[in-house]
Amino acid sequence: MKKFASLLLQICLSFSLLAADIDIDIERANKLIETDPAHAVLLCDSLKIRNPNLKQQGILAHTLGNAYFAQGETEAAISEFGNSAKLAREAKDSLTWASALSDMGVCYRISGDTKQALTLYNQALTILSQLDAPSEKSYLLTSIAVLYANNGLLPESIKYARQAFDSAKKSGDIEAIMYAGQTLGIVLSLNGDNADGLAIEREMVAIAEKHRLPRYILKTYASIIDMHHKEGRKDSVDYYIKKGKEILPQVPEGSVEALGFLEESYVVLTEDKRYKESLDIQNKILSMKGAGTYMPFDKLYQRMARNYKGLGEIDKMEEAYERSIAISDSLHGADIDRQLSEFDVKYDTATRELKISRLEADKNRQRLWIVIISGLAFFIIGGIIAFMIIRHNKIKRDLQIKAMRDQLNAIDNERARVAAELHDGICSDLTGIGLLLQSKSADKTEITSLIENVRTDIRTISHTLMPPRMEGLTLRQLLDSYASGSNGVVAINGNGDVTDNPEAAFQIYRIVQEWVQNILRHSTADTIEIKLDSDMLEITDNGEEYTSGSSTGIGLQTIHKRAASIKAEIMFERKNEKNILKITVK
């Protein structure tokens, strides 16, 4: 029935507007976006069948994109803005082209794609720099200010917000003034200037009420609630929440303004221990399928868990925390995939090289038969010589293929080790920090210490992955450099250099690096001595006793493989309450 009514309405609108000017009707659709975006969508659809020219098609698509955006249909809005930019470019309508790119950037920013948003903003700014369009420039500068604020760059955000506000006032465009003014008030408050921010937001509310702009009224209420909450003014918070609820029915349910007000409301209600009211809002947001929310869903479930805890519903609290952790883990998993992409490239490259080596080996086998047949036809002895040469080449190729396989295996082992360290260590620590930050009684010192531990772990992994520069350096020189960065924990002694073979030196350096990192990670040692003789290297630490077979001890598998590759021997012993690892080069 609804579909039939909508179709009938479109037909009636089409016939009643046939004689009207299309430009006037597009402007009418623009005005409807504020109060009735669904009606604006129908009006735009009806205008499409009246054969608008190319420029009008671009403006119409831009208006339709804004109507979808007002309803919270971000994907549909992006599609229409993209169509508008294409049509406006063909029509040489630079103003509409820049506006479509700018508004599409807003959609991507709200969707979380900061990189794409910034790309579109830059394209729009390039176009507007050649035009006298203060209103459109204000919209774009405001969007850029929001992007900087979202990334914690508040001084830059304030700079762009002030420029946007000045440009908006120059244009006289009420909506541009509202957008820029609200943004300036918010970023000033975020930067610690709450009084000036609140004064600007109150000015914006007065303008929005005067011009009957419910979306902007509600958006400004959300900012004012946050600012009053920071100052501890509970009565003012309750007052604006109540007023916002009265405005809420006048705004599309899935719009960014409605969601922003609802999210700010449930955050404040939780802080005031009004857990049931806060949960009602959170469940309402979750029921809005396809609506974009400012707060990531893992954070939303964490806040829901706090409400369930306040209500004493422990089972539901645990379920909400589990959902939060599951979402958080999936996000961290994506980060790990990106960090390991470099290893994937290496692996693919090595695989291609292995295929090339095999093809060359096949070609050599074919050449073998050609040479043998030619040798038999001319000189038997020549054929024998040729056979021996090619056999030598084949052996050499086989050795190259084996070395390539060893390289692939080494890459696989390295990928597995780094993946385990990132997932089991850093991701778990970050999840714990996230949960601590949600706690009202979180210890800042403890959180700071945990963050420092994560930073140290990441730095350690980075240094471990960095290949040593062997050119012109001895093993002793490499180890001296390594010890200098250990804050005095590692000391180098002895007069020998163990080996002058670059490959052996590289593998021994890696063995030392892996062993020392494992000591620091798994034992209580605070001093480590590395002693070099002419054919032996010893690593001694004062940590507690451990064994290679212990599930909690330090595994020797990787170290033994490296030693075997250079025909070195590894021996471990416990002597005088110290652990000693000996590496002997044959």
N, C-alpha and C positions, 0 to 999 in steps of 0.2 A: 504494500500500500504506500509506503514511504517513497519507494522508487517511482511509482506511478505519479504521486503528487509532485515529486521533484521534476519529473519529465514534463508534466503539465505546466508547472511554473516556468520552466525554461521556454516552452513553446509560446506561452502567453507573453513572456518578456520579449521574446524575439520579434513577435508581431507588433507589439506596442512600441518598440524602439526603432523600428525600421526607418522611420523618417527623422529620427533624432541624430544629432551630430555625435560621431563616435568618440571624439576627444572629450566632449562633455560627459559622456556616459562612463568613460574610463576614470575620469575624475570623481564621478559619483561612486564608482566601485571602490576607489581609494578611500573615500570618506566612510564607506560602510565597513571597512576592515576594522576600525576601532570598536564599533558597537555590534556588528553582526558579520563576522568573517565568512560564515557559511553562505549567507546571502550574497556576499561579494564574489565568492567562487562561482555561484550560479550565474550572476550577472556577467562575469568575464567569459564564461562558457557560451552564453547567448550572443556575446559580441563577436565571437570568432566566426560565426556564419554570415556576418554582414560584410565580408570581403574588405577588412581593413588593409591599408597599405603597409609596406614593409616596416616603416618606422612605428606605425601604430601597433603592429604585431609585436614588436620588441617591447614597447611600453606595456601592452596588455599582458604579456608573459611575465614581466616584472611585477605588475600589480597582482597577478594570480599567485606568484611566488610569495609575496608578502601576506596574502590571505591564508595560504597554507601554513606559513610560519606562525601566524597569529593563532591558528588552531592547534599548534604543536606537531604538525605533520612535516618534520624536518626533511625527510628524504624527498617528498613531493616538492617541497620548496626548493631544494637544491636542483632538482631536475628543471623546474621552471626558470630559475635564475640562470642556469646554464644555457637554456634555450633563448632567453632574453638577451644574454651577452652575445650570442652568435648572431641573432637577428639585428641587434643594434649595431654591431660591427659592420655587417653587410650594408646597413642603411646609412652608415657614417654618422650615427647618432652617438657622439662621444659621451654625452652626459648619462644617457640610459645605460650605455655599455659599462661605464665606471660604476654606476650605482648597482647594477646587477652583480658585478664582480665583488664589490664591497659586501653586499648582503649575502652572497653565497659564502664569503669568508666567515661571516658571523655564524652561519649554519654549521660550517665545519668546526669552528671554534667550540660551539656548544656541544658538538658531537665528539669532541676530544682530539680532533686532528689539527693540532697547532701548526704543524709544518705547512699543510695545505692552506690553512687560513692565512698565514703570513705571506705565502706566495701570491694569493689573490689580492691581499691588501696592497702589496707592492705594485702589482699590475694596475690596480685602480688608482693608486697615488700617482703613478707615472702619467696616466691619462688626465687626471684632474689638475696636474701641475700646469697644463697648457690651457686650462679653462678658468673663467671667472664664475665659480659656482660655490659660494661660501657655505650654503646649506649642505650640499653633498660632501664637501670637504670636511665639514663638522662631523657628519655621520661616520666618515672613514677614520678620522683622527680619534674619535671616541672609541671605535672598535679596536683600534691599535692600542689605546690606553688600557682597555680591558684585557687585551692579550698580554701586555707587559705586567699588569697587576696579577693575573693568574699565574705568572711565572716568577712572582716575588720581586720584580724589578720596580719598586714603588716610586723612586725619584723620577725614572723615565716615564712611568705611567702618569704621574702628576703633571709633568711637562706637556705631554700630549693632551691630557684632559683639559688643561687650561687653554691651550691653543684651540681645542674643539669648542669650548664654551664661548670664547671670544668670537670665533667664526660663526657660531650659531646665532649669537646676539646680533651680529652684523647682518645675517640673512633675514632675521625676523621670523623664521620658521619655528612655530611653537613646539612641534614634535622634536626638532633638532635641539632646541634649547632644553627640553625636558631630558632627552637622552644624554646630552653632554653634561648638564647640571647634576643629574643624579649620579653619573659616573664620577665626576669631580668630588662630590660629597663623600662617596664611598671610599675612594682612594685616599682622601685626606684623613678620614677616620682610621683607615688601615695603617696609615703612616704615623698615627699617634695624635693627630690634631682633631680630636673628637668634637670639640665645640664648633669649629669652623665647618666641619663636615655636616653636623646636625643643623646648623643655620642654613646652609645651602639646601639641604633636603626639605626643610620646612618651607622654604621659598618655592621649591619645585611642587610641593603638595598644593600650595595655594594656586599656582598656575594651572595645574592639572584639574583641580576642582572647578576653577573658573571656566575652563574650556571643556569641562565634562569629558575627561579622558580616563575612564576607569582602569585601563591597563597600567597607565603610568601612575595613577593614584596607588594602586596595589603594589606596584614595584617599589615605589618610594616608601610605603608603609613598612615593607620588609627591611629596608635599610635603616629606617628610624628605630624599629624594634631592636635591631642588633646594637645600634649605638646606645639606646637607653639601657639595654641589658648590660653593656660594658660598664656603665656608670652605676649600676645597681638600682635603677629607678623602676621598681616592680609595678607600681601603679600605672606609670606611663606605658610600660610594656603591655599590661593587660588592656589598657585603653585602646592602643593601636591594633592589638590582635582582634578585639571586639569590632572595631571599625572595619578592619580588613575582611572579616567574615561577612559583614554586611555588603561589601563591594564584590566579594568573590563570585556570586551568581551572575554578575554582569560581565564576567571575563570568561573566555573559552576554557574549559576544564584542563586541557592538555597544554595550554600556553606556557611559555617560559615564565611569564609574570605570576601566573597562578602557582606553578611549582615552586618558584623562588619564595613566595610568601608562605606556602605550606611548610617548606623545609626549614625556614627561619623560625616558624612558629613551633614546630615539634622540638627543635633544639632547645629553645627557651623553656618550653613546658617540661622537658626532662630535667633541666637544671633546677626548676622549681618543684620537682618531685611530683608533678602531675602526670604520672606515668601512663595512666589509662587514656587521657586525652592525646598525649603524644603518640601512643601506639595506634590510635584510631586514624590519625593523619598519615602515619607511616604505611599502614595497610592500604589506605586509600591510594597512596602514590604507587605502591606495588601493583595495584589492580589496574592502573592506567597503562595498558599494553601499548608499547610504541612511543610513549611520552618520554622525552629526554629529561633526565634529572641532573641537577648541578653536582650533587654529591655522588661519588662512586658507590656502587651497590654493596661492596664489601664494608665500607664505612657505615652505610645505612643499616646493615644487619648488625654491626657492632652496637650502634645506638639503640636498636630494637632490643638487643640482649640486655643492655643496661636497664631498659624499661621493665622487661620481664623480671629481672633481678629485684628491682624496686617493688614489684608486685608480689614477689615471693614465688613466681612460677619458674622454678629451677629447670624443669625439663625443657620448656620452651626457650629459656635463656641459653641452655647448652646447644639446642638445635640452631638457634640464630648465630651463635659463635662458630659452630661447625660450618654453616653456610658462608660466613664471612671469611673463614680461613681457606675454604675451598676456592672461593673466588680470588682471594689474595694469592694463593699458590699458583693458580692458572696464570695470573698476571706476571708473577715472578718467573714462571716457566717460559713465558714469551721473552722476558729479558735474557734468560740463560741461552735461549736459542740464538738470539742476536749476538751475544758474546761469543758463542761458539761458531759463528758463521765463518770466521777466518780459518778455523780448522777444516771446515767443509770445503772451502776453496782449495786449501792445500791437498786435501784428500783427492778431490777431483783432478787436480793437476797431476798428482803422482800417478793416478790411475791411467790418465791419458798417456803419460810417458811410458808406463809399463806396456800399454798396447802398441805404442810405436816401436819399443824394443823388440816385441814379439814379431811384429811385421818385418822388421829388419832382419831378425833371425831367420824368418821364412825365406826372405829374399836371398840370404846367404846360402841357405840349403839348395835353392834353385841354381845359384851360381856354381855350387859345388859340382852338380851333375854336368853343367855346361863345360866347365873346365876339364873334368875327367874325360868326357867324350872327345873334346878337342885334343887333350894330351895323348889319348890312345891313337888318334889319327896321325899325330905328328911324332911325338916322342913319349915313350912310356915313362921315362924318367921325369920329363917335364910335368906329366900328369900327377906323378907321385908328389913332386914338390908342391904343385898347386894344391893338391888335396891336403897336405900338411899345413899349408898357409891358411886355408879356409877353415880347417879343423881348429887351428889356433884362434881364428876369429870367432868361431862358434863357441868355443870355451869361454872366450872373453865376453861374448854376449850373454851366455848363460850366467856368468858371474854378475853382469850388470843387472840381469833380470832378478837374480837372487837379492842383490843389494836393494833393488826397487821394492821387492816384497818386504824386506826388512824395514824399509822406510815407511811403507804403508802400515805395517804392524806398530811401529813406533808412534806414528800419528794417532792410530786408534787408541793405543794405551794412554797417550797424552790427553786426548779428548775425554776419555773416560775419567781420568784422574781430575781434570779441571771441572768437568760436569759435577762430579761427586762433591768436590770442595765448595762449588758455588751453591749447589742445591742443599746439601746437608748443613753447611756452615752459614753462609751469608744469608740465604733466603730464610732459614729458620730464625736467625737473629733479627732480620728485618720484620718478620711477622710478630715476633715477641715485642719489638719496640713499638710496632703499630698498636698492639693490644694495650701496652703500658700507657701510651698516649691517650687512650680512651678513658683511662681511669682518672677519676677526679683527684685521687690521693697519690698520683704518680710522683716518684722521687726524681727530680730533675738531674741530680748528681748521678743517679743510677743510669738514667736514659743517656746522659752525656757520655758516661763511661762505655755503655754498650755501643753507641755510635762510633766512638773512637776505636773500639775493638774491630768493628766492621771495616772502618777505614784502613786499619792496619792489615787486616786479612786481605782486602782487595789489593793493597800496595804490595803485599808479599806475593800474591798470585801473579801480579803484573811483572814483578822483578824475576820471578821464577820462569815465566814464559819468555822473557827477553833473552835472545841468544847472546853468549859472550863474544866480544870482538877479539879474535885470536891473532889478527894480522900484526906481526912484529912483537907480540907479547909472549912471555914465557908463562908456564903454569904458576910459578911463584908470584909473578906480577899480577896475574888475574886474581889469585887468592888474596894477595895484599889489598887489592881494590875492594874485593868482596868483604873482607874483615873490617875495612874502614867504615863501612856503612852499617855495622852491627851494634853501634853504641857501646863498644868496649866488651861485648859478650864474647866475640871470637878473637883469638890471638894466633898469630903465625910464628912458628919457631923452626929451627933447623937450617942447614946450609945447602942441602941438596935441592934438585929440581925434578926428581923422580923420572922424568922422560923428556926427550926433545922431539918426540913425534907429535905433530899437531893434532891428529885424530885421537891419539891416546890422551893427550892433555885435555882435549875437549870433553871426552867421556869421564875422565877423573874429576874435572871441574863440576860436571853435572852430578856425579856421585856425591861429592862433598856438599854441593848445594842442597840436594834432596835429603841427605842424612842430617845436616844441620837444621833444616826446616822441620824435619820430623822430631828432632830432639826438642826444639823450642815449642813445638805444638803439643807433644805428648808426654814430656818428662818435666821434672822439677829443676833441671839444670840451670845454673845462672852463669857458668863459665865453660867455654869450649876452647880447647887447644888443638891446633893443627900443626903437626910436625912433619917436615919434609926431609928425607934422606936421598941418597943417590938412586935407590930402586924401591923405596917404600914410603908410604904416606900413612900417618896415624892420626885418628881423630879421637880425642879423649874428653869426656864430660863428667861432671860431678853430680849427675842426676841419679834418681833411684834406679834400682836394677830392673831390667826388662829383658824379655826374650823374644826372638823372632816368631815363635809359635804362639805367643799370647794373643788373644783376640783384641786386647787393648794395647798391645805393644806396637813396635815399629816393624812393618813388613820389609823383607829384604829382596823381594822378588825382582823389582825394577832395578835395584842396584846390582844384583847378581847378573842380570841380563846385560847391563852396560859393561860390567867387568869382563864377561865372557866375550863381548864383541872385540875387546883389545887383548884378550888372553891374559888377563890379570887375575890374581887370586884375592879372595875376600876372607878375612878371619875376624871373629868377634870374641871378646873375652871380658870378664869382670875381674878387676885387680885393684887392691887397695881402695875399695869402696868407690871405684871409678869404672865407667864403661869405656872400652877401647875398641875401635874399628881399625883394622889394618888392611891396607891395599898394597899388594906386592906386584910389581910389573916385571914380567919375565924378559 
